[in-house]
Amino acid sequence: MLKYIIPLVLFIIMAVFLALGLNLKPNEIPSPFINKPAPGFSAQKLNAPDERLSPADLKGKVWLFNVWASWCQSCRAEHPILNQLAQQNAVLIIGLNYKDQPVNAKNWLDALGNPYNINIMDQDGRIGIDYGVYGVPETFVIDKKGLIRYKHTGPISAEDVQQIFLPLIAKLQTEI
């Protein structure tokens, strides 16, 4: 009898862990960077490689930092949403072209539209590593003091813009 109870108990324990795992939301990966200063960088601009951008250049502004690549299918899915957000002029949108060739990135933006106020290049992925990027796309909201206030893993949806991004951006715009 005992030889049947032990496997049954182990099976029930495994089933409970499986059920718990299936209810997790992989897009809600907590970031250790929330409410901490955005990591510094000095990166070449995609359309002006002789010019550089750093977070220090953006102090005093609320900005969205969107990590994307031309080879990323999820980035293609969220791109129309970013184009719509850009038309609202609600926030400065900075693009980080991640592990991509500049010519491919430029062609992609020419074909699909460019929602970014400024695009910078991260061909070797070092900036992405500093920001704890798991994959593309990922989007950060950074406040006027240069603190990361929110991280979104995966493509942004229209609902995310309305329910998360715009309210947070409006709140941060009013903070001193």
Backbone as a chain_set.jsonl record, in Angstrom:
{"seq": "MLKYIIPLVLFIIMAVFLALGLNLKPNEIPSPFINKPAPGFSAQKLNAPDERLSPADLKGKVWLFNVWASWCQSCRAEHPILNQLAQQNAVLIIGLNYKDQPVNAKNWLDALGNPYNINIMDQDGRIGIDYGVYGVPETFVIDKKGLIRYKHTGPISAEDVQQIFLPLIAKLQTEI", "coords": {"N": [[0.819, -1.193, 0.0], [1.948, 1.243, 0.794], [3.776, 1.606, -1.203], [2.232, 2.632, -3.258], [1.191, 5.001, -2.298], [3.306, 6.864, -1.883], [4.3, 7.46, -4.589], [1.886, 8.617, -5.496], [1.592, 10.876, -3.828], [3.901, 12.299, -4.554], [3.267, 12.761, -7.235], [1.027, 14.455, -6.944], [2.21, 16.673, -5.69], [3.954, 17.503, -7.745], [2.045, 18.145, -9.681], [0.789, 20.326, -8.483], [2.902, 22.225, -8.457], [3.247, 22.477, -11.233], [0.758, 23.564, -11.954], [0.902, 26.025, -10.6], [3.09, 27.159, -11.947], [2.049, 27.433, -14.538], [0.334, 29.514, -14.186], [1.901, 31.726, -13.94], [3.123, 34.907, -15.135], [5.056, 35.529, -17.703], [5.738, 37.966, -18.909], [5.836, 39.743, -16.869], [8.311, 40.084, -15.537], [10.147, 40.837, -12.749], [12.147, 43.748, -12.296], [15.37, 44.54, -11.132], [16.139, 47.114, -11.398], [14.209, 49.03, -11.022], [13.241, 52.174, -9.825], [15.85, 52.92, -9.552], [18.88, 54.589, -10.639], [19.094, 55.057, -14.176], [21.273, 53.059, -16.072], [24.393, 54.39, -17.184], [25.521, 55.432, -20.442], [27.163, 56.045, -23.549], [26.279, 56.491, -26.631], [26.349, 55.988, -30.186], [24.37, 57.825, -32.475], [21.88, 56.511, -34.587], [21.154, 57.707, -37.07], [23.026, 59.676, -37.237], [25.98, 59.041, -36.928], [28.262, 60.378, -36.026], [27.457, 61.768, -33.873], [26.601, 61.535, -30.39], [24.649, 60.072, -27.718], [23.647, 60.265, -24.34], [22.271, 59.211, -21.153], [22.506, 61.415, -19.466], [22.083, 63.568, -21.14], [19.377, 63.645, -21.243], [18.32, 64.361, -18.841], [15.891, 65.83, -16.733], [13.804, 65.325, -18.369], [11.034, 63.201, -19.099], [11.253, 59.991, -20.397], [10.825, 57.38, -22.796], [12.37, 54.337, -23.219], [13.015, 52.271, -25.664], [13.903, 49.084, -26.557], [14.899, 47.528, -29.452], [14.985, 45.644, -32.567], [15.713, 45.044, -36.031], [15.502, 42.44, -36.847], [13.693, 41.279, -35.207], [10.651, 39.771, -34.648], [8.609, 40.252, -32.782], [9.074, 42.897, -32.248], [8.282, 44.032, -34.609], [5.575, 43.555, -34.4], [4.833, 45.271, -32.293], [5.444, 47.733, -33.313], [3.539, 49.391, -34.836], [2.011, 50.324, -32.685], [3.849, 51.86, -31.265], [4.288, 53.81, -33.208], [1.767, 55.062, -33.187], [1.747, 56.025, -30.557], [3.85, 57.849, -30.718], [2.722, 59.782, -32.366], [1.052, 61.064, -30.614], [2.672, 62.671, -29.119], [3.26, 62.465, -26.382], [5.415, 61.727, -24.91], [8.999, 61.623, -24.903], [10.563, 59.485, -27.108], [13.036, 57.177, -27.107], [14.991, 55.106, -29.052], [16.694, 52.021, -28.831], [18.653, 50.421, -30.842], [19.285, 47.166, -31.054], [21.893, 44.885, -31.188], [22.147, 44.825, -34.048], [22.463, 45.527, -37.558], [23.309, 48.708, -38.777], [22.388, 49.516, -41.371], [20.297, 47.723, -41.868], [18.571, 48.427, -39.799], [17.944, 51.087, -40.47], [16.668, 50.721, -42.953], [14.456, 49.239, -42.124], [13.105, 51.091, -40.477], [12.573, 53.037, -42.41], [10.754, 51.641, -43.975], [8.656, 50.96, -42.191], [8.047, 53.176, -40.694], [9.126, 55.727, -38.395], [9.046, 55.921, -35.086], [10.676, 57.038, -33.215], [12.211, 59.653, -31.367], [14.914, 59.91, -31.074], [17.338, 57.607, -32.119], [19.567, 55.167, -31.036], [22.57, 53.184, -31.339], [23.398, 49.828, -30.472], [25.338, 47.733, -31.129], [26.995, 45.697, -30.116], [25.655, 44.859, -27.885], [26.16, 45.701, -25.277], [24.982, 47.894, -23.898], [22.384, 46.979, -23.638], [22.86, 44.78, -21.942], [23.681, 46.136, -19.638], [21.263, 47.258, -18.909], [19.832, 45.073, -18.209], [18.481, 43.593, -20.139], [16.477, 41.035, -21.331], [15.632, 40.143, -23.756], [14.437, 41.21, -26.976], [11.38, 42.837, -27.851], [11.95, 45.317, -25.303], [10.882, 47.718, -22.957], [11.448, 50.716, -21.241], [10.461, 53.097, -18.773], [11.626, 56.186, -17.969], [12.268, 58.6, -15.541], [12.317, 62.222, -14.855], [14.509, 62.615, -13.233], [16.197, 60.688, -14.013], [15.697, 58.128, -13.171], [14.767, 54.724, -13.424], [11.505, 53.88, -13.818], [9.68, 52.034, -14.662], [9.494, 48.841, -16.234], [8.888, 47.083, -19.169], [8.515, 43.962, -20.456], [8.632, 42.363, -23.544], [6.343, 42.747, -26.385], [4.614, 45.866, -26.635], [1.209, 46.537, -26.125], [-1.822, 48.114, -27.369], [-3.543, 48.368, -25.226], [-1.726, 48.301, -23.101], [-0.453, 50.749, -23.486], [-2.576, 52.554, -22.986], [-3.438, 51.802, -20.385], [-1.182, 51.541, -18.759], [1.282, 52.896, -19.625], [0.623, 55.653, -20.541], [-0.824, 56.771, -18.257], [1.232, 56.566, -16.286], [3.302, 58.079, -17.449], [2.058, 60.607, -17.581], [1.777, 61.129, -14.858], [4.494, 61.203, -14.077], [5.357, 63.368, -15.571], [4.325, 65.511, -14.212], [5.675, 65.54, -11.846], [8.291, 67.028, -9.927]], "CA": [[0.0, 0.0, 0.0], [2.841, 2.387, 0.892], [4.433, 1.801, -2.497], [1.318, 3.39, -4.112], [0.934, 6.315, -1.697], [4.451, 7.759, -2.114], [4.226, 8.028, -5.946], [0.709, 9.46, -5.607], [1.904, 12.144, -3.157], [4.868, 12.985, -5.421], [2.528, 13.227, -8.406], [0.193, 15.596, -6.532], [3.123, 17.803, -5.473], [4.396, 17.956, -9.07], [0.89, 18.765, -10.341], [0.592, 21.641, -7.861], [3.944, 23.102, -8.993], [2.928, 22.725, -12.636], [-0.379, 24.498, -11.994], [1.416, 27.337, -10.201], [3.932, 27.649, -13.038], [1.22, 27.821, -15.68], [-0.342, 30.77, -13.867], [2.86, 32.829, -13.928], [3.071, 35.791, -16.289], [6.452, 35.769, -18.042], [5.97, 39.367, -19.277], [5.941, 40.531, -15.655], [9.563, 39.759, -14.869], [10.523, 42.0, -11.953], [13.454, 44.301, -12.621], [16.066, 45.118, -9.983], [16.49, 48.487, -11.727], [13.102, 49.947, -10.755], [13.553, 53.242, -8.875], [17.301, 53.12, -9.482], [19.322, 55.375, -11.801], [19.304, 54.363, -15.45], [22.709, 52.905, -16.331], [24.963, 55.345, -18.119], [26.089, 54.99, -21.711], [27.37, 57.073, -24.56], [26.072, 55.677, -27.823], [26.209, 56.66, -31.475], [23.029, 57.936, -33.025], [21.712, 55.71, -35.798], [21.141, 58.537, -38.272], [24.128, 60.642, -37.168], [26.988, 58.296, -36.176], [29.266, 61.255, -35.427], [26.86, 62.319, -32.652], [26.366, 60.542, -29.345], [23.602, 60.372, -26.74], [23.773, 59.611, -23.04], [21.149, 59.559, -20.279], [22.708, 62.759, -18.916], [21.482, 64.505, -22.097], [17.92, 63.577, -21.12], [17.911, 64.77, -17.487], [14.828, 66.823, -16.749], [12.756, 64.883, -19.287], [10.529, 61.836, -18.984], [11.477, 59.355, -21.692], [10.576, 55.962, -23.018], [13.566, 53.726, -23.801], [12.516, 51.061, -26.31], [14.959, 48.242, -27.112], [14.3, 46.89, -30.613], [15.892, 45.19, -33.63], [15.017, 44.779, -37.291], [15.334, 40.993, -36.996], [12.773, 40.859, -34.141], [9.253, 39.72, -35.077], [7.78, 40.903, -31.768], [9.262, 44.342, -32.433], [7.425, 44.379, -35.75], [4.193, 43.54, -33.911], [4.557, 46.437, -31.451], [5.84, 48.96, -34.0], [2.405, 50.301, -35.086], [1.607, 50.924, -31.406], [4.826, 52.924, -31.002], [4.009, 54.898, -34.156], [0.586, 55.776, -32.675], [2.169, 56.745, -29.359], [4.675, 58.978, -31.159], [1.828, 60.814, -32.907], [0.432, 61.771, -29.489], [3.689, 63.55, -28.517], [3.094, 62.404, -24.93], [6.693, 61.423, -24.269], [10.168, 61.475, -25.754], [10.812, 58.058, -27.324], [14.412, 56.884, -27.503], [15.132, 53.726, -29.487], [17.998, 51.367, -28.731], [18.744, 49.377, -31.863], [20.028, 46.156, -30.312], [22.573, 43.802, -31.921], [21.602, 44.937, -35.389], [23.275, 46.273, -38.514], [22.682, 50.011, -39.003], [21.669, 49.589, -42.651], [19.039, 46.984, -41.695], [17.713, 49.234, -38.931], [17.459, 52.244, -41.239], [15.707, 50.22, -43.945], [13.265, 48.828, -41.384], [12.402, 52.316, -40.085], [12.063, 53.664, -43.637], [9.605, 50.873, -44.454], [7.568, 50.855, -41.22], [7.861, 54.429, -39.971], [10.069, 55.922, -37.312], [8.399, 56.556, -33.941], [11.685, 57.461, -32.248], [12.784, 60.99, -31.437], [16.336, 59.629, -31.288], [17.667, 56.194, -32.135], [20.988, 54.923, -30.824], [22.99, 51.833, -31.733], [24.028, 48.94, -29.49], [25.66, 46.577, -31.962], [27.594, 44.599, -29.354], [24.736, 44.47, -26.825], [26.634, 46.103, -23.934], [23.988, 48.747, -23.238], [21.297, 46.072, -23.264], [23.293, 44.012, -20.767], [23.65, 47.042, -18.483], [19.855, 47.486, -18.555], [19.21, 43.808, -17.845], [17.58, 43.18, -21.21], [16.364, 39.594, -21.536], [15.388, 39.953, -25.181], [13.741, 42.356, -27.549], [11.484, 44.202, -27.365], [11.763, 45.695, -23.911], [10.663, 49.159, -22.889], [11.634, 51.307, -19.918], [10.035, 54.47, -18.572], [12.647, 56.828, -17.149], [11.729, 59.888, -15.094], [13.12, 63.437, -15.039], [15.742, 62.497, -12.449], [17.005, 59.612, -14.586], [15.396, 56.863, -12.504], [13.893, 53.791, -14.14], [10.271, 53.768, -13.044], [8.879, 50.897, -15.126], [10.079, 48.026, -17.302], [7.912, 46.212, -19.841], [9.171, 42.928, -21.256], [7.774, 41.896, -24.626], [5.728, 43.82, -27.17], [3.617, 46.74, -26.026], [-0.094, 46.522, -26.788], [-2.581, 49.359, -27.24], [-4.052, 48.387, -23.855], [-0.6, 48.678, -22.238], [-0.255, 52.193, -23.641], [-3.671, 53.259, -22.328], [-3.612, 51.457, -18.98], [0.066, 51.603, -17.99], [2.273, 53.898, -20.036], [0.153, 57.038, -20.527], [-1.024, 57.264, -16.891], [2.521, 56.718, -15.603], [4.0, 59.214, -18.064], [1.378, 61.832, -17.126], [2.151, 61.318, -13.449], [5.904, 61.573, -13.998], [5.512, 64.706, -16.184], [3.942, 66.537, -13.241], [6.619, 65.534, -10.729], [9.424, 67.976, -10.072]], "C": [[0.867, 1.263, 0.0], [3.521, 2.672, -0.441], [3.535, 2.551, -3.487], [1.103, 4.82, -3.591], [2.071, 7.29, -2.001], [4.44, 8.301, -3.547], [3.014, 8.949, -6.135], [0.969, 10.836, -4.981], [2.881, 12.95, -4.018], [4.18, 13.536, -6.676], [1.685, 14.457, -8.068], [1.065, 16.834, -6.327], [3.588, 18.371, -6.818], [3.261, 18.658, -9.805], [0.628, 20.152, -9.779], [1.632, 22.628, -8.404], [3.702, 23.435, -10.467], [1.799, 23.738, -12.76], [0.063, 25.903, -11.61], [2.254, 27.952, -11.321], [3.133, 28.107, -14.238], [0.483, 29.128, -15.441], [0.614, 31.957, -13.791], [2.738, 33.637, -15.202], [4.5, 36.16, -16.669], [6.741, 37.204, -18.462], [6.138, 40.253, -18.056], [7.174, 40.124, -14.858], [9.988, 40.975, -14.067], [11.942, 42.452, -12.306], [14.098, 44.86, -11.369], [16.4, 46.595, -10.2], [15.39, 49.502, -11.395], [13.473, 50.876, -9.601], [15.049, 53.415, -8.622], [17.724, 53.918, -10.717], [19.514, 54.504, -13.048], [20.81, 54.236, -15.674], [23.193, 53.89, -17.392], [25.467, 54.674, -19.388], [26.398, 56.226, -22.535], [27.353, 56.321, -25.882], [25.91, 56.539, -29.068], [24.753, 56.702, -31.889], [22.974, 57.186, -34.348], [21.819, 56.554, -37.06], [22.222, 59.61, -38.292], [25.254, 60.011, -36.351], [28.099, 59.151, -35.544], [28.752, 61.883, -34.131], [26.564, 61.18, -31.681], [25.233, 61.018, -28.422], [23.919, 59.62, -25.463], [22.564, 59.983, -22.193], [21.286, 60.958, -19.667], [22.101, 63.828, -19.827], [19.968, 64.611, -21.929], [17.418, 63.952, -19.727], [16.888, 65.888, -17.587], [13.683, 66.471, -17.67], [12.306, 63.473, -18.915], [10.717, 61.21, -20.356], [11.213, 57.866, -21.642], [11.812, 55.42, -23.726], [13.158, 52.363, -24.341], [13.671, 50.325, -26.984], [14.335, 47.416, -28.234], [15.379, 46.435, -31.588], [15.087, 44.869, -34.883], [14.743, 43.292, -37.493], [14.281, 40.428, -36.034], [11.32, 40.915, -34.616], [8.319, 40.377, -34.07], [7.902, 42.419, -31.857], [8.384, 44.838, -33.573], [5.96, 44.455, -35.307], [3.873, 44.785, -33.086], [4.8, 47.763, -32.17], [4.668, 49.899, -34.34], [1.923, 51.006, -33.813], [2.561, 52.069, -31.06], [4.618, 54.104, -31.947], [2.806, 55.728, -33.688], [0.943, 56.598, -31.436], [2.983, 57.983, -29.737], [3.814, 60.116, -31.691], [1.163, 61.631, -31.802], [1.384, 62.773, -28.838], [3.587, 63.59, -26.997], [4.427, 62.242, -24.205], [7.788, 61.353, -25.332], [10.455, 59.979, -25.89], [12.223, 57.881, -27.876], [14.471, 55.405, -27.868], [16.553, 53.247, -29.289], [17.997, 50.218, -29.722], [19.769, 48.358, -31.386], [20.572, 45.055, -31.213], [22.097, 43.71, -33.366], [22.609, 45.664, -36.279], [22.577, 47.599, -38.808], [21.885, 50.091, -40.305], [20.328, 48.86, -42.556], [18.052, 47.779, -40.849], [17.126, 50.41, -39.697], [16.42, 51.822, -42.274], [14.375, 49.854, -43.28], [12.435, 50.051, -41.002], [11.834, 53.048, -41.301], [10.786, 52.965, -44.103], [8.401, 50.95, -43.503], [7.253, 52.149, -40.477], [8.802, 54.5, -38.78], [9.399, 56.654, -36.146], [9.38, 57.225, -32.977], [12.123, 58.902, -32.466], [14.279, 60.888, -31.713], [16.501, 58.118, -31.236], [19.165, 56.054, -31.93], [21.291, 53.462, -31.128], [23.676, 51.113, -30.568], [24.381, 47.641, -30.201], [26.243, 45.411, -31.177], [26.741, 44.163, -28.154], [25.131, 44.905, -25.425], [25.615, 46.975, -23.194], [22.816, 47.888, -22.776], [21.644, 45.254, -22.028], [23.212, 44.886, -19.524], [22.229, 47.307, -18.005], [19.127, 46.194, -18.184], [18.228, 43.3, -18.872], [17.651, 41.663, -21.378], [16.243, 39.257, -23.01], [14.645, 41.164, -25.699], [12.327, 41.946, -27.934], [11.353, 44.285, -25.847], [11.677, 47.205, -23.875], [10.739, 49.624, -21.444], [11.03, 52.701, -19.912], [11.017, 55.069, -17.576], [12.176, 58.244, -16.824], [12.729, 61.029, -15.28], [14.446, 63.387, -14.293], [16.663, 61.407, -12.996], [16.804, 58.273, -13.9], [14.487, 56.006, -13.375], [12.663, 53.572, -13.28], [9.413, 52.573, -13.464], [9.647, 50.17, -16.218], [8.998, 47.105, -17.847], [8.684, 45.241, -20.722], [8.19, 42.407, -22.293], [7.132, 43.052, -25.355], [4.659, 44.582, -26.384], [2.323, 46.621, -26.825], [-0.756, 47.888, -26.625], [-3.143, 49.493, -25.822], [-2.951, 48.791, -22.88], [-0.373, 50.189, -22.296], [-1.305, 52.945, -22.838], [-3.703, 53.033, -20.817], [-2.352, 51.639, -18.133], [0.906, 52.822, -18.36], [1.765, 55.339, -19.927], [-0.149, 57.551, -19.111], [0.299, 57.487, -16.135], [3.285, 57.921, -16.14], [3.381, 60.526, -17.601], [1.741, 62.144, -15.68], [3.586, 61.826, -13.341], [6.15, 62.975, -14.579], [5.21, 65.797, -15.165], [4.876, 66.583, -12.031], [7.771, 66.484, -11.006], [10.73, 67.225, -10.109]], "O": [[0.566, 2.23, -0.7], [3.807, 3.823, -0.773], [4.045, 3.067, -4.482], [0.86, 5.738, -4.375], [1.808, 8.441, -2.347], [4.561, 9.514, -3.72], [3.1, 9.947, -6.85], [0.595, 11.854, -5.562], [2.703, 14.155, -4.19], [4.479, 14.645, -7.12], [1.647, 15.406, -8.85], [0.691, 17.929, -6.748], [3.61, 19.588, -7.003], [3.49, 19.661, -10.481], [0.278, 21.064, -10.529], [1.282, 23.749, -8.772], [3.933, 24.567, -10.891], [1.871, 24.66, -13.571], [-0.361, 26.874, -12.236], [2.131, 29.143, -11.605], [3.508, 29.081, -14.892], [0.054, 29.782, -16.391], [0.169, 33.088, -13.594], [2.301, 33.123, -16.232], [5.101, 37.018, -16.024], [7.892, 37.633, -18.38], [6.543, 41.408, -18.189], [7.093, 39.854, -13.66], [10.173, 42.049, -14.64], [12.818, 41.632, -12.578], [13.448, 45.581, -10.612], [16.892, 47.257, -9.285], [15.62, 50.708, -11.479], [13.948, 50.439, -8.553], [15.459, 53.982, -7.609], [17.016, 53.926, -11.724], [20.021, 53.384, -12.98], [21.545, 55.205, -15.485], [22.493, 54.18, -18.363], [25.796, 53.488, -19.391], [25.931, 57.323, -22.229], [28.297, 55.603, -26.211], [25.405, 57.661, -29.011], [24.001, 55.749, -31.685], [23.921, 57.229, -35.133], [22.495, 56.167, -38.013], [22.325, 60.37, -39.255], [25.469, 60.397, -35.202], [28.792, 58.696, -34.634], [29.529, 62.466, -33.374], [26.316, 60.041, -32.075], [24.913, 62.205, -28.363], [24.396, 58.486, -25.494], [21.895, 60.974, -22.484], [20.281, 61.61, -19.383], [21.656, 64.872, -19.35], [19.35, 65.557, -22.417], [16.219, 63.869, -19.46], [17.007, 66.781, -18.426], [12.701, 67.209, -17.76], [13.11, 62.654, -18.47], [10.382, 61.822, -21.369], [11.355, 57.203, -20.615], [12.251, 55.986, -24.727], [12.976, 51.413, -23.578], [14.334, 50.867, -27.868], [13.366, 46.692, -28.011], [16.546, 46.8, -31.448], [13.925, 44.473, -34.803], [13.836, 42.93, -38.242], [14.011, 39.227, -36.049], [10.816, 41.988, -34.948], [7.332, 40.998, -34.464], [6.945, 43.141, -31.576], [7.817, 45.928, -33.508], [5.203, 45.305, -35.775], [2.76, 45.305, -33.165], [4.394, 48.813, -31.672], [4.797, 51.108, -34.145], [1.48, 52.153, -33.866], [2.123, 53.128, -30.612], [4.752, 55.259, -31.544], [2.825, 56.955, -33.782], [0.493, 57.735, -31.288], [2.817, 59.045, -29.136], [4.138, 61.286, -31.49], [0.754, 62.769, -32.034], [0.942, 63.637, -28.08], [3.804, 64.639, -26.389], [4.548, 62.581, -23.028], [7.529, 61.062, -26.499], [10.576, 59.281, -24.882], [12.556, 58.367, -28.957], [14.051, 54.551, -27.087], [17.506, 53.981, -29.549], [17.409, 49.166, -29.468], [20.964, 48.645, -31.32], [19.817, 44.377, -31.911], [21.696, 42.646, -33.837], [23.507, 46.341, -35.78], [21.373, 47.614, -39.063], [20.806, 50.683, -40.327], [19.33, 49.328, -43.104], [16.855, 47.808, -41.134], [15.934, 50.694, -39.581], [15.405, 52.497, -42.447], [13.305, 50.133, -43.82], [11.216, 50.059, -41.176], [10.742, 53.614, -41.234], [9.85, 53.615, -44.57], [7.257, 50.998, -43.956], [6.291, 52.206, -39.711], [9.219, 53.48, -38.231], [9.205, 57.868, -36.206], [8.967, 57.9, -32.034], [12.375, 59.324, -33.595], [14.838, 61.67, -32.481], [15.884, 57.439, -30.415], [19.949, 56.747, -32.579], [20.395, 52.619, -31.169], [24.425, 51.71, -29.795], [23.808, 46.588, -29.921], [26.013, 44.254, -31.53], [27.083, 43.19, -27.481], [24.478, 44.502, -24.462], [25.413, 46.806, -21.991], [22.317, 48.049, -21.662], [20.795, 45.06, -21.158], [22.735, 44.444, -18.479], [22.012, 47.554, -16.819], [17.935, 46.221, -17.879], [17.245, 42.645, -18.523], [18.727, 41.088, -21.543], [16.7, 38.204, -23.455], [14.267, 42.045, -24.927], [12.108, 40.794, -28.31], [10.731, 43.437, -25.207], [12.321, 47.892, -24.667], [10.171, 49.006, -20.544], [11.077, 53.409, -20.918], [11.218, 54.537, -16.484], [11.744, 58.988, -17.704], [13.832, 60.834, -15.79], [15.404, 64.051, -14.688], [17.776, 61.224, -12.504], [17.639, 57.377, -14.027], [13.547, 56.511, -13.989], [12.77, 53.126, -12.138], [8.529, 52.147, -12.721], [10.353, 50.784, -17.019], [8.289, 46.437, -17.094], [9.416, 45.651, -21.623], [7.057, 42.053, -21.967], [7.343, 44.211, -24.997], [3.914, 44.012, -25.587], [2.345, 46.607, -28.056], [-0.301, 48.716, -25.835], [-3.211, 50.596, -25.279], [-3.205, 49.539, -21.936], [-0.13, 50.826, -21.271], [-0.975, 53.868, -22.093], [-3.966, 53.964, -20.055], [-2.444, 51.865, -16.927], [1.203, 53.667, -17.516], [2.411, 56.167, -19.285], [0.238, 58.675, -18.788], [0.454, 58.484, -15.43], [3.851, 58.696, -15.368], [4.104, 61.463, -17.263], [1.982, 63.299, -15.329], [3.861, 62.768, -12.599], [7.05, 63.684, -14.129], [5.774, 66.889, -15.241], [4.869, 67.556, -11.278], [8.166, 66.709, -12.15], [11.791, 67.838, -10.226]]}, "num_chains": 1, "name": "protein.A"}
